[in-house]
C-alpha cells in the first residue's frame, strides 16, 4: 500500500511539473532583496497580500449547484440501497473479499493522501487557489462540518457492521473513512484543480479506493460508503460556497483593504510585512 501511495504522489508531481511549465499564477509578486545585501536575489511569492479577501469568480453559485449534482445523486443511490436489504446483501457479497482476518487495505493512510499532494504541489510552483490563511481554515471547517454530520447520522441510525467480528458495533452508517477521503479530495479539487483536471481525478480516485477498501474488508456496507462520499463532498462544496459568498460581500465593500499581511524572502533570510491604513 505504501507503493500505491508513492505512485499517487509521483503522478501528482509529474502533473505538477508539466503544469508549472505552462502556468504561472496571475498575481505573483517578484521581490528583490535590498541593494545593501551582498548577494541580492530575486524571489517569487504567489500572493500580493496573504490576508485580504478577494472577489470570487463570477457565478460561483451556479458552479456550486453544478458540482453538487454528482454527490447528491450518489447519496440518493446510497439511500436507496439502504432501504433495499436484498440489493445491499447482494452488492456486499459481490464486492467483499470475505477475509477471515480483517485488514484495512491501506484505507487508514490513503484517506489523507490528497492532503499530502497539497503539500507536495507547491514545491513544483503550483500554489493553492486561496491564500494559506484562508485555505487552511477552509480545510479544517470542511472536516469538522462533515465529521459532525457523519457522527450525528451514525448515532441516529445505529446500523450494524457487516463483518461477523463487528456485529456488536452499531455505527456503520455512514462511513467516516470515506467521508474524510472525499473531504480531502474535494479540498484538493478546489485548491489545485484549476491547474489540471488530472489533479482532481487523482484525488477522487484515491478517495474512491478508500471507499471500496472499506467494503472489501467488510467494515462497511456499500450504502455506508456512498452516503459517506456524498456527505464529505457536499459539505466541502458548501463550505467553499459560503466562503465565496463572504468574500464577495467583503470585497465589494472593501472592509479589509486597509490591512496588508505578506511574508518576504531574501538570500539571507526573510520576514513578515504588516501594514494598516488608519
Wavefront OBJ file of the C-alpha trace (Angstrom):
o trace
v 0.000 0.000 0.000
v 2.978 2.291 0.517
v 3.862 1.697 -3.126
v 0.358 2.812 -4.148
v 0.699 5.994 -2.074
v 4.122 6.735 -3.539
v 2.764 6.135 -7.043
v -0.071 8.603 -6.412
v 2.345 11.255 -5.165
v 4.639 10.620 -8.132
v 1.723 11.123 -10.554
v 0.835 14.391 -8.805
v 4.464 15.522 -9.024
v 4.678 14.746 -12.743
v 1.407 16.548 -13.392
v 2.603 19.493 -11.326
v 5.860 19.656 -13.274
v 4.013 19.779 -16.575
v 1.559 22.382 -15.319
v 4.318 24.525 -13.831
v 5.948 24.801 -17.236
v 2.746 26.204 -18.728
v 1.087 28.047 -15.835
v 2.265 30.987 -13.767
v -0.038 32.465 -11.078
v -1.532 35.694 -12.381
v -0.997 37.633 -9.141
v 2.570 36.509 -8.434
v 4.817 39.097 -6.839
v 8.526 39.465 -7.568
v 10.515 40.837 -4.652
v 14.135 41.833 -4.975
v 16.344 41.910 -1.925
v 17.616 45.356 -0.829
v 20.788 46.560 -2.514
v 22.595 46.636 0.860
v 22.761 42.857 0.861
v 25.905 41.339 -0.587
v 24.103 38.789 -2.747
v 20.815 40.192 -3.991
v 18.449 37.545 -5.219
v 15.042 37.803 -6.833
v 12.334 35.843 -5.034
v 8.831 34.935 -6.197
v 5.797 34.801 -3.944
v 2.359 33.671 -5.098
v 0.237 36.323 -3.357
v 0.414 40.095 -3.092
v -1.467 40.081 0.221
v -1.804 36.996 2.393
v -4.708 38.374 4.422
v -7.358 40.192 2.397
v -10.396 38.581 0.796
v -10.603 38.703 -2.981
v -13.649 38.768 -5.203
v -14.604 35.183 -6.185
v -15.083 34.005 -9.732
v -18.276 35.016 -11.487
v -21.368 32.831 -11.000
v -19.868 30.863 -8.127
v -23.413 29.947 -7.081
v -24.053 28.158 -10.377
v -20.746 26.355 -10.011
v -21.765 25.158 -6.547
v -25.089 23.824 -7.882
v -23.379 22.122 -10.825
v -20.749 20.450 -8.636
v -23.410 19.293 -6.165
v -25.351 17.224 -8.708
v -22.990 14.217 -8.709
v -22.652 13.836 -4.904
v -26.403 14.300 -4.467
v -27.042 11.522 -6.987
v -24.514 9.267 -5.228
v -26.151 9.971 -1.879
v -29.609 9.156 -3.227
v -28.345 5.860 -4.637
v -26.839 5.068 -1.244
v -30.126 5.816 0.500
v -31.946 3.604 -1.995
v -29.609 0.684 -1.239
v -30.004 1.389 2.483
v -33.751 0.864 2.148
v -33.425 -2.239 -0.064
v -31.947 -5.039 2.032
v -31.752 -7.637 -0.745
v -29.748 -5.341 -3.004
v -27.469 -4.363 -0.137
v -26.663 -8.011 0.666
v -26.041 -8.879 -2.997
v -23.695 -5.911 -3.508
v -21.822 -6.720 -0.321
v -21.376 -10.352 -1.342
v -20.067 -9.292 -4.757
v -17.573 -6.683 -3.517
v -16.410 -8.244 -0.247
v -13.123 -10.164 -0.129
v -14.592 -12.394 2.615
v -11.457 -12.179 4.741
v -11.446 -14.119 7.980
v -8.962 -11.666 9.486
v -9.779 -8.054 8.723
v -7.256 -5.703 7.143
v -7.771 -2.063 6.343
v -6.140 -2.431 2.860
v -4.422 0.924 3.243
v -7.584 2.966 3.704
v -6.418 4.425 7.025
v -3.463 6.127 5.344
v -4.778 6.787 1.864
v -7.730 8.848 3.086
v -5.176 11.608 3.812
v -3.218 11.214 0.550
v -4.831 14.271 -1.135
v -3.558 16.406 1.749
v -0.069 15.032 1.087
v -0.459 16.038 -2.553
v -1.391 19.559 -1.396
v 1.910 19.711 0.493
v 3.934 18.467 -2.486
v 2.443 20.546 -5.326
v 3.777 23.957 -4.130
v 7.298 22.527 -4.443
v 6.677 22.479 -8.191
v 5.371 26.032 -8.378
v 1.681 25.155 -8.109
v 0.206 27.149 -5.244
v -3.292 26.762 -3.767
v -6.045 28.886 -5.244
v -6.679 30.600 -1.929
v -4.176 32.152 0.441
v -2.850 29.863 3.212
v -4.525 31.997 5.884
v -7.808 31.179 4.140
v -7.290 27.709 2.644
v -6.155 26.050 5.881
v -9.251 27.173 7.846
v -11.382 26.038 4.901
v -9.891 22.551 5.199
v -10.441 22.441 8.969
v -14.020 23.743 8.778
v -14.900 21.288 5.989
v -13.521 18.396 8.031
v -15.343 19.406 11.226
v -18.622 20.101 9.420
v -18.686 16.761 7.593
v -17.491 14.887 10.685
v -20.337 16.386 12.708
v -22.873 15.298 10.077
v -21.446 11.774 9.877
v -21.389 11.214 13.634
v -24.887 12.640 14.063
v -26.270 10.214 11.470
v -24.261 7.326 12.952
v -25.778 7.890 16.382
v -29.267 8.185 14.918
v -29.172 5.215 12.522
v -27.466 2.619 14.774
v -26.623 0.434 11.758
v -24.835 -2.865 12.415
v -21.455 -3.576 10.822
v -21.352 -6.295 8.133
v -18.390 -8.373 9.412
v -19.066 -11.129 11.930
v -16.397 -9.865 14.318
v -18.007 -6.415 14.371
v -21.625 -7.442 14.889
v -21.667 -5.753 18.295
v -20.885 -2.362 16.727
v -23.845 -0.264 15.615
v -22.081 2.668 13.952
v -21.772 1.546 10.334
v -23.895 4.131 8.501
v -22.377 6.270 7.022
v -18.646 5.589 6.502
v -16.432 8.106 8.260
v -13.264 6.965 6.451
v -14.918 7.515 3.078
v -16.260 10.897 4.127
v -12.801 12.033 5.232
v -11.231 10.777 1.997
v -13.716 12.749 -0.113
v -13.259 15.853 2.032
v -9.553 15.718 1.229
v -10.174 15.004 -2.470
v -12.671 17.873 -2.793
v -10.279 20.215 -0.984
v -7.550 19.227 -3.467
v -10.001 19.851 -6.316
v -10.891 23.349 -5.103
v -7.328 24.448 -4.403
v -5.400 22.821 -7.274
v -7.961 21.603 -9.807
v -7.562 24.771 -11.868
v -4.081 23.664 -12.957
v -5.109 20.317 -14.428
v -8.223 18.137 -14.220
v -5.925 15.162 -13.611
v -5.089 16.517 -10.183
v -8.770 16.350 -9.245
v -9.157 12.943 -10.896
v -6.225 11.575 -8.911
v -7.680 12.815 -5.635
v -11.113 11.368 -6.301
v -9.688 8.028 -7.490
v -7.772 7.773 -4.234
v -10.936 8.556 -2.257
v -12.918 6.020 -4.296
v -10.364 3.350 -3.476
v -10.733 4.128 0.227
v -14.474 3.575 -0.077
v -14.006 0.321 -1.979
v -11.464 -0.923 0.584
v -13.962 -0.353 3.393
v -16.490 -2.558 1.582
v -13.934 -5.203 0.577
v -12.753 -5.561 4.170
v -16.358 -5.776 5.444
v -16.027 -2.706 7.609
v -18.962 -1.060 5.821
v -21.917 -1.719 3.573
v -21.981 -0.181 0.109
v -24.649 2.329 1.134
v -22.430 3.469 4.038
v -19.671 4.301 1.583
v -21.894 6.048 -0.962
v -23.589 8.274 1.610
v -20.262 8.967 3.319
v -18.769 10.084 -0.007
v -21.764 12.332 -0.658
v -21.555 13.936 2.787
v -17.817 14.618 2.547
v -18.091 16.122 -0.928
v -21.234 18.185 -0.321
v -20.034 19.598 2.998
v -16.759 20.735 1.446
v -18.564 22.289 -1.532
v -20.931 24.056 0.872
v -18.061 25.468 2.945
v -16.394 26.850 -0.187
v -19.705 28.268 -1.404
v -20.166 30.083 1.927
v -16.587 31.350 1.729
v -17.152 32.684 -1.795
v -20.285 34.460 -0.615
v -18.400 36.015 2.308
v -15.520 37.022 0.034
v -17.938 38.592 -2.423
v -19.626 40.599 0.335
v -16.363 41.773 1.942
v -14.527 42.574 -1.292
v -17.482 44.586 -2.617
v -17.354 46.800 0.474
v -13.568 46.815 0.809
v -13.624 46.159 4.547
v -10.203 44.548 4.555
v -8.157 46.558 2.031
v -6.540 48.666 4.749
v -4.721 45.680 6.254
v -1.812 44.095 4.374
v -0.020 40.982 5.554
v 2.708 39.438 3.431
v 5.853 37.355 4.031
v 9.031 38.242 2.172
v 12.227 36.359 1.449
v 15.803 37.350 0.715
v 19.040 35.483 0.100
v 19.900 35.646 3.809
v 16.507 35.118 5.397
v 13.061 36.636 5.393
v 10.338 38.169 7.473
v 6.727 39.287 7.606
v 5.477 42.615 6.275
v 2.461 44.097 8.080
v 0.779 47.425 7.394
v -2.545 49.052 8.262
v -4.042 52.311 6.990
v -5.938 54.355 9.559
l 1 2 3 4 5 6 7 8 9 10 11 12 13 14 15 16 17 18 19 20 21 22 23 24 25 26 27 28 29 30 31 32 33 34 35 36 37 38 39 40 41 42 43 44 45 46 47 48 49 50 51 52 53 54 55 56 57 58 59 60 61 62 63 64 65 66 67 68 69 70 71 72 73 74 75 76 77 78 79 80 81 82 83 84 85 86 87 88 89 90 91 92 93 94 95 96 97 98 99 100 101 102 103 104 105 106 107 108 109 110 111 112 113 114 115 116 117 118 119 120 121 122 123 124 125 126 127 128 129 130 131 132 133 134 135 136 137 138 139 140 141 142 143 144 145 146 147 148 149 150 151 152 153 154 155 156 157 158 159 160 161 162 163 164 165 166 167 168 169 170 171 172 173 174 175 176 177 178 179 180 181 182 183 184 185 186 187 188 189 190 191 192 193 194 195 196 197 198 199 200 201 202 203 204 205 206 207 208 209 210 211 212 213 214 215 216 217 218 219 220 221 222 223 224 225 226 227 228 229 230 231 232 233 234 235 236 237 238 239 240 241 242 243 244 245 246 247 248 249 250 251 252 253 254 255 256 257 258 259 260 261 262 263 264 265 266 267 268 269 270 271 272 273 274 275 276 277 278
